[in-house]
Every structure is written in structure tokens, then in C-alpha cells.
């Protein structure tokens, strides 16, 4: 394995660890923010929460696909 490939693998490992930590922290911050909104939550508010959650899922999937595309391009270079 070439030195550059080993360096690249280490960097990718660090990036993946950073992404995992960021997702973990972001998840807990979003839960804390939602928990402190008005209690009880009215039925009308649930629809906006579902839209917000769906919007974030789409972003996460999109970013994941973008990262996968970058990795595929980088592996062929």
C-alpha cells in the first residue's frame, strides 16, 4: 500500500469519526430543543414537526449520497 493511500485511509477514518460525533451531538440538541417547546403539543403542531423531520432526512440522505459520490470519484483517481 502506498504511503499516500495509507494517509488517505487515516484521514477518511477521522472524517467518519467526526461525522458520527456531529450526528450524535446534533441529534441530542434537536431533541432538547423539541422537548422544551410548549407542553402539551397541540395536534396542529405535529404536522410541522413531521415536515421538519422529513426535510432533515432528505438532507441527510442527500449529503450521504454526495459523500459516497466523492469517495467513488476519489477511489478511481
C-alpha positions, 0 to 999 in steps of 0.5 A: 500500500502506498504511503499516500493511500495509507494517509488517505485511509487515516484521514477518511477514518477521522472524517467518519469519526467526526461525522458520527460525533456531529450526528450524535451531538446534533441529534441530542440538541434537536431533541432538547430543543423539541422537548422544551417547546410548549407542553402539551403539543397541540395536534396542529403542531405535529404536522410541522414537526413531521415536515421538519423531520422529513426535510432533515432526512432528505438532507441527510440522505442527500449529503450521504449520497454526495459523500459516497459520490466523492469517495467513488470519484476519489477511489478511481483517481 
